[in-house]
Amino acid sequence: MICQVTEFEEHIQELLAKYDVSRENVTEIHKVNDSPEGWAEVKFRNIGIWPNTDTEGAYWTALHEIGHCVDPRGIALDKEIFPHPFSVNTAKIVEVECVAWEWAMKNSRFPMSEHEEKIMYSRLNEYMKAYPESQTTHPLAIKAKQMSTVTNPDTTMVSKITSGELDGQLDMMMAAINLRKAMLGKPTQSFMPPVVQRPQSKSVYEFQIGDRVRFNKEANPKYLIGTEATVTGRRRTKVTIKLDAAAGRFRGDKIVCPTSIIDKV
């Protein structure tokens, strides 16, 4: 569906006013090839999103964060997740994310594109991997698992190879691969290329306010690599930081970033 840029933003402003949710503009550093996200402070009915929801992705992110603050089921789940200021119950995290996405889809003025649907399921899978103790029978979580199994090679053949499950068949597999490559006119090889190790995800709860951190090679833009900062807060799966010194367009003490692009000093 094609719509004017202002239609996304106008609808978000209407929902914020209707449900009395406040909005804070977010400056976010994100992973290479990743899209920025938002956050919600359910207790204070406050969300953090980009200054202008001028893209479909920003629109759905905003809807999702509003859903966290206004859906009664989500509000109840949030109280279970954060029963006390310094206590976190991660068993309900995936379910509360599903509830917020469900609210977003029910209250959207525009249909979700196939691209944004894939992003939604991908983010749910990231939550399920980060919090395996968080189990739910919510339909969106079930669909996310199904899509991951079908579309993500890491959950099928590649993962079986790297885990050692197919060690007894490696020679036969290599012969089949070389035969197929020869049929395609491509050079064959007698060994498998090394497996590129992906950076391990870190839980947001591994970071405490006041921790010193440094940006690693996953940071984007690249000039941030090696820059040091201090953790100032947590936003569900991400942290807020304050840079030791302004870097490019990033300054202030409420910069949001995923934990995968920073390491403790």
Secondary structure as UniProt FT lines:
FT   HELIX           5..18
FT   TURN            19..20
FT   STRAND          22..25
FT   STRAND          27..28
FT   STRAND          30..31
FT   TURN            32..33
FT   STRAND          39..41
FT   HELIX           42..44
FT   STRAND          46..49
FT   HELIX           56..70
FT   HELIX           72..81
FT   TURN            85..86
FT   HELIX           90..92
FT   HELIX           93..107
FT   HELIX           114..130
FT   TURN            132..133
FT   HELIX           139..151
FT   HELIX           153..155
FT   HELIX           157..163
FT   TURN            164..166
FT   HELIX           167..169
FT   HELIX           170..183
FT   TURN            184..185
FT   HELIX           204..206
FT   TURN            209..210
FT   STRAND          212..215
FT   TURN            217..218
FT   STRAND          219..220
FT   HELIX           222..224
FT   TURN            225..226
FT   STRAND          228..235
FT   TURN            236..237
FT   STRAND          238..243
FT   TURN            248..249
FT   STRAND          255..258
FT   HELIX           259..261
FT   STRAND          262..264
//
